[in-house]
Amino acid sequence: MVAMSPEEFEHAVDDALELVPDELLDLMDNVVILIEDDSPEGEPELLGLYDGVSLTDRGADWGFGELPDRIFIYRNPTLSMCEDADEVRDEVAVTVVHEIAHHFGIDDDRLHALGWG
């Protein structure tokens, strides 16, 4: 397991967000990115999760009182699977892009085909 403080991991997430083009970030609507230490029970290898309604699935009546969509980035599973801090930063970048893509309605099959699986 890589030793990385919560602050260092947060910086890795911030750095990953800086890799996303501003034009895409500007299109994100009603979504928050959260860092959690652990993934949900029963999913120890899950590095990230998009919980919400993708932009492509929102109907005309969407947007009246809905809570924000949430993107979770899980710290401990990421640290456990990586060999060093550079690999953590790389994996965080892939995970952030992957979960943001779900917000835009891109499914896992397409992400894997594009190399973001």
N, C-alpha and C positions, 0 to 999 in steps of 0.2 A: 504494500500500500504506500502510495506517495504521501509524504508529509507536506501538507499545504494548509495554511491557516484559512479560516473563513474569509478573511479580507483578501488574501491572495487569490482565492477561488472567485470571489466577487469581481476582482480586477480581470480575471480571465474571461468571465461572462461579459463584462464591459468591453473588453478588447474584441470579443467575438461580435458583439453588436456593432462595433465600429466597422467591421468588414461588410456588413449588410448595406447595400446602397441606400442613400437617404431617400430616394424616390420610393423604395419599397417600405421603408420605415414610416414615411408620411402616409402611406396607404393603409397601414395597420389601424384598425378601428376597435376601440373598447377592449383592449387587451393589456394585461400586465404580466411582467416576467418576474418570477419568484424563484429564489434559491432555497431549497430544502436540504437538510442533511441526508435524509434517507428516503428511498422510494417507498411506494405503498407496500404494505404487508403482502407477502407472496410474490413480489416482483423485484427480487434483490438485484437483478442485472439491468433494470430499467434506468436509463441515464436522463431521460427527459420525457415530458408528457404535455400534450396540448389538451386542455379541457375547455371546450366551448363550442360555438357554432361558427364554422368557417364562413368566410365572406361569400363563398359561392352557394352556401345553403341558407343564407339569410333571406327571408321573404320581405315583402313590402311592409308588413306589420312589425318587423323586428326593430327593436331599438327603443321601446317604450318601457323603461324600468328594468331592463336586463342588467344583471351583474356583469362585470368585465369578464371576458374570456381570460383564461390563465395558462401561462406557459410555465411549467416547473422544470428546473434544472437541478438534478440530484447530485449532491457533492460526494458523499461517501461511496456510492457505486462507481462514480467516475474515478475517484482516487484509487479505488481497489483494483480497477482493471488496467490502470496505466503503470508504465515502468518508471517514468520520470516527469518532471514538471512540464517539459516541452510537449510530451505526449498528452498530458492533461489539457494544456491549452489547445492543442489540435482537436482533441475529442470534444471539448466544450464548444469549439467553433462549429464542428459538424452537428452537434446536438442542437445548438441554438438555431442554425439555419434550417435543420430538419423540422423543428417544432414551429418555427415561423412559417415554413412552407405549408404545414397543416392549416394554419390560420387562413392561408390563401386557397385552401381546398385541394392541395396536392397530396395524393395518398402515398402510402408506404411503397407500393409497387413502383410507382413513377419515381419516387425519391431514390430507391435502390438502383433503378435503371440509370439515373443521372449521376450516381456515385455519392449520394448523400444519405445512404442507408446506415 
